[in-house]
Amino acid sequence: MSAPQAPLAARMRPQTLTDYRGQRHLLAEGQALRKALDSGQLHSMIFWGPPGVGKTTLARLIALHSEALFISVSAVLAGVKDIRKAVEQAQQEQRYGRRTILFIDEVHRFNKAQQDAFLPYVEDGTLIFVGATTENPSFEINNALLSRARVYPLQALDSQSLLEILQQACDAEGWHCEVALLENLALQADGDARRGLNLLELAMDVAGDQSADRELNAEAIAQAMSHQPRRFDKGGDLFYEQISALHKSVRGSSPDGALYWLLRMLDGGCDPVYIARRLVRMASEDIGNADPRALRICLDAWDVQERLGSPEGELALAQAVTYLAAAPKSNAVYSAFNALRRRITSDPSYEVPMHLRNAPTKMMGAQGFGQGYRYAHDEPDAYAAGESYLPEALADEQFYHPVERGLEKKIAEKMRYLRQLDAQSPHKRYS
């Protein structure tokens, strides 16, 4: 057990793999990591998961289980000099036949040069590298290092594992607490053991000398849990996972799902203005002309958020989110936009057709600028049937395909009618 002055979370670190809670998908009998440890086949690995799920603890326990030297380095504070020092220690241990685990916390914060510094020693077996990261290794870790380490995803702890950890901490500290209160604390911990133990320690401090029998009551637990936001990592994987869930709920026409993820993000401290910007994007990307009102509603919600702040602005965002989810869907504008952007970057830079050019001077008129242009308002139904407004090489192509939903159903009907007029026109350009 660690020194009493250490935080409760540090004092309660398990000392054996048997005492470790959670991650049964890795450590249960027959699972890949457990089989490797039991057979003594240590290998370099990366633990990827949210905070407080036991990444550092598991690395320490693997070193103990394997009787290996454990060297811990924080990527926030360390540099190449620290890596070289760790390599020297590992080389000394290697002379005595002992393996060394180099644990790098927050390894995603190492730049390429720092990651490259220990790569040769991982490759020749001097070091067994174990990294911990909350960020997706595919984006943050060099391919060379990633190819030499197995990635093990760690999951947020379930309520039962958290409850066991909290109960064990109460027993170790000589406190009693009703199971129902600990269950509430476990729920508030939100899958994070460190967070749960910190809340429990705060509750113990709140109870303090007022509880001669060391009983944690509902009041102490409530005070510890007050104003504790849910897990949310601004700019990290969890951030992008939740905004993705919000976008997909809108696209999937689920107002309940969209509202849930909106409130999860707000509860976690996400900037409401960022959400407002994303809603505007959804209105154009997934709804478009099927319901053009969606874009205006999102812009109005953004305006309310900036003018009034919380909670009025957040309620306006909720109104916009539910409207987007319930609205008819079309990605026709988005698809046309992307298709034409690809063509523009790959095709030659076609000249503007002469009939579409303006002729503000006599000289330009004499050169043919604007010649043959048909003023639509002078044509039947204000439509110049057979005319083309694309470069000749693209004249027969169609990029915008309205869907048969919402207002775009009417747009699609009109476009079909206009194409019929074009086909029948004796004035068809580029015929």
N, C-alpha and C positions, 0 to 999 in steps of 0.2 A: 504494500500500500504506500502511496506517495505521502510526502510530508503533509501534516494537517493544514498548513497554511496554503497549500495548493488549492485551486478551485475544485469544486465537487466533481466536475466532469473529468478532471485529471486524476483525482483520487479514485474514481470508479472505473478507470481503464481496466479491462479484463487482462488477466495474466496468462491465460491459456486459450487455445482455440476452442476448447470445450465451453468456456465461459462466454465466448463471443456470441452476440445476438444479431440475428438478421443474415441476409445474403446466403440463404440456404440454396439458392440456385447455383452457387459457386462452391459451397463448403459442405453440403450434405453428402452422405456416403454415395460414391459412384459418380459425383460431379467432377468435371475436368480439373479444376484447381485442387480440390481435395485429393484426387488420385495422384496428381503430380507431387503434392507435399508429402503424402504418405509413402510414396516410392522414392523420395529424396531427389526428385528430378527438378531442381530449382531452375527457373528460367526468368529472363527479363519480362517485366509486365507493367502495364499501366492500368491503374484503377480510375475509372471515370464515373463520377456520380455527384449528386448534390452535396452540400455541406452537411456535416454531422452524421454521416452514415457509416463511419468507421474505416475510412481509407487509411489514415495514419496508423490507427490501432491494428488493423489487419497486417500492415507491413511489418510492424514491430513483432507481432505474434508469429509471423512467418519466419522472421530471423531467429526468434527463440526456439521455435519448433525445429528449425534446421541447424541450430547451433552455429549460426553465422554471425560475424561481426555486423552490427547495424550502425551505419553512418547516416545521419539525417541532415539534409540541407534544404533550406528554404530558398526557392527561386526568387523570392522578393528581395532577399538580403544578400544572397551569395553571388559570386562571380567566378571567372575562370580560375582564379587563384585558389578558391575553396575546392574546386573540382580537382585541381592538381594535388592538393594536400590529401584529399580522400583517396586518390589513386595511389599515392605513396604509402598510405596506411594499408590499402588493400594488397599492394605488392609485398609488404612485410608479412602480412597474415598468410599470403599465398605460400611463402617459404616454409611455413609450419603446417601447410595442408588445410588451412581454414578458409572458408569462403567469406566473401564480404558482400553485403547488400547495401547499395547506395540508394537511399530513399530521397527523392526530390519532390518536395511538396510544392503544389502549384506550378508544375513543370511547364505549363503553357506560357508562363511568364519569361522563360528562358528564350533568348534570341537564337538565331541559327548558329552563330559562332559559339555560344555557350553549350548548345546541344552537341555540336560537333566536337567539342573539347573532350568529352568522355566516350564518344562513340567507338573509337578504336579499342578502348579497354573493355567495353561491353562485348565487342566482337571477338577479342582474344580470350575472354573468360576471366580477366582480372577482376571485373566487377559484375555483379548481378544488379541490373538497374530495375528499380521499382519507382514508378512515378505516380503522382496523384494529381488529378485535375478535375475541375468542375466544367471545363469546356470540352467541346467535341474534339478528340484527338485528330480526327481527319483534317481539321482546319488549322490546328494549332501546333502540331508536332511534325518535325521534319520527316519526310518520307523514309529517309535512310534509317532513322531511329525507330520509326513506326514499324518498319519491316522486320526489325530485330526484337520486337517486344509483342507479347500478346495483350490485347485490350480486353479487360474484364469490366463490364458495366456493373456498377453497384447501385442498388435501388434504395429509395427512401424506405425507412423502417416502417413496418406495419404497426398497428396499434397494440397488438399483443406483445411484440418485442419491446416496444417502448414502455409498456406497462410493467413488464418484467424488470427492465433496467431501473425504472423509478422505484419499484418496490424493493429491489435489492439495495438501492441507495438509501432508502428510508431505514431499512434494517441495519445497514452498516453504520449509519449515523445515530441510531438509537431513537428514531422518530416513528410515530404511528400516524397513519393517515387512512381514512376510509377508501376502499377500492374505487367507489364511484367518483371521488374527488381526484384520485390518481388517473382515472380514465379520462376525465376532463382535461387534466394536465397533459396527458399523452396525446389527446386530440389537438390541443393547442400547439404542441411541439411540432406537428406537421411533418412527421417523418424524420426529424432531426434530433438525434440522441443528445447532442451537446446542448441544443436549445432547451430540451426537456429538463436536463439536469440543472441548467442555469436557472430555469424557472422554479424548479424545486428548491434550489439553494436560496433563491430570493424569498420564496414562501417561508423557509426556515428562518431567514433573517427577520422577516416581518413578524412572525410568531414570537421569536426571541424569548425574552424573560417572561412574557405574558403567559407562557404555557409551561407551568411547572412540571406537568406530566409529559412534556414534549409531544403534544398532540397537534397535528396540523389541521386546522378547522377550515370551513368553507370561506371565511373572510380572508384568511391569509392566502389561500389559493387564488381567490378572486383578485386580490390586490396584485399578486405576482403576474397574473395573466392579463391585466388591464393594458390596453394600448399596445398589444403585441401583434404586428402585421404578419400575414402569411408569408411563406417563402416566395421571394420574387427577386430575381437577379437582373437588375437593369443592364441591358446590353449583353447579357450572357445567354447560354442555351435556353434556360427556362423562359427568359423574356421572349425569344423568338418562337419557342414552342407554343406559348400561350397566344401570341398574336396570330400565329398560324391557325390555332384552334378556333379563334374568333373569326378569322377570315373564312375558314372552311365551314363553320356553322352558318354564316351568312349565305355563302354560296349554296349550302345544302338546304336552305329555307327552314332553318330551325331557330325560331325566335328565342326559345328557352335556352338552347345551347349558346347562342350568341350573347344573350344577356348574362349567362353564367360566367363566360370567359371575360366579358367586359368588367364585371364586378370583381372577379378574381384579380385582374390587373390593377384596377383602381385600389382594391384592398391592399395590394402589395406595394403601392406607392408609385405606379406608373404615371407619367405625366399625362394628364387628360388631353392636352393639346396634341401630343403625339398620336393618341388614339383617334382624335378628330381628323387628323391628316390621313390616317389609314382608312377611315370610313369614307372619306372623299374618294380615295383610290378605289375602294370596293364598289362605290356607286357607279363609277365609270367602267371598271373592269368587268363586273359581274352582272350589272343591271342595265347600264347604258340607256339606249333609246326604248327599251321595253317599258321603262317608267322614268322619264327624264326628271320627274319631281324628286326622285331620290337624291340626286346631286344637290338640288336646292335645299332640301331638308338637312343634309349633312353640313352644308355651308352655314346654314342658320344655327345648327347645333354648335358648330365651332365658334360662331360669333357669340352665342350665349355663354359658352364656356369662358371665353376671353373677357367678356363684359362683366359677368356676374360671379365667376368662380364657382366654388363648391358651396352648397350641394346643388344649386339650381342648374349649373352647367352640366353636372354629371347626369342629372335627370334628363336633360336635353339630349345628351349622348345616348342614353338608354332608349329614348324615343326614336332616335335615328337608327340605332342598331336593330330594334325590332321591326321598324319599317323596311329596312334593307332586307332583312331575313324573309319577310312576308311578301316582298315585291316580286313580280315576274322577273325571270332571269334571262339575260342575254349577254354573251361575250362577243357579239358580232363586231362591235366597234373595236374592241381590244384585239380581236383576231385580224381585222382589216389593217389596223395600225401596225401590228407586228409584221404582217405579210408585206406591206408596202415598204416598211423600213428595211426589211431584208432585201427587197428588190432594189431599192435606191442605193444601198451600199454595194450591191453586186453588179448592177447594170451600168452601162455608160451614162454619162450626164446628158440626157436627151435635151435638145433645144426646145424652147417654148414654141409650139406651132404658130405660124405666122398669123392665123386668124384670131389667135388669143392675145396677141401683142397689142399694146396701146400705140396709137399714132398721134402724139401731141404736136408734131411738126409736119409741114408739107413734104419735107424731104423723106421722112419716115413713111408717110403715106405713099409716096411715089415708089418706095422700095418694097411695098407690099405689106407693110405692118397693118394688121387689122383687116386686111382684105378678105372678104367672104364671111366676116363675122355676122351672125344672125342675132339680133336683139330679141331675147326671149319674150319680152312683154308685147312685142308686135306680132307674135305667132299665136295660132289657135291654142286656147287653154294655157297661154304663157309658157309654151314648151316648144323648143326648136327641134322637132322630130328629126332624127338622123344625124344630128350634130354630135361631135366628139370633143371632149375636154381633156383628153389624155394625149401624150405623145403618140405618134402614129404606131410605133412599135408595140404599144400597150393598148391600142384602141379596142381590141376585142376582149380584153380581160375584165373580170369583175372581182373586186376585192371585198366589198362590203356585202354580206349576205344576211339580211335581217331574218330573225327567227320568227316562228309562228306563235309568239307569245306577247301578251301585253300590247302596248302601242306599236311595237315593231311588226305585229301582224298586219296592221293597217299600212305601215310603211312598205312591207313586203308586197302587199297587194298593189300599191301604187307603182312600185318599181317594176313589177311584172307588166302592168298596163303601159308604162312608158317604154319598156323594151319592145312591146308589140308595136307601138307607134313607130319606133326606130326601124324595126324590121320592114314595115310597110311603107316607109317614107321614100319618095323618089329623090330626096336630097341627101341621102346618106353619105357622109364624108368618109373617105378612105374605102370606098366600095370597090 
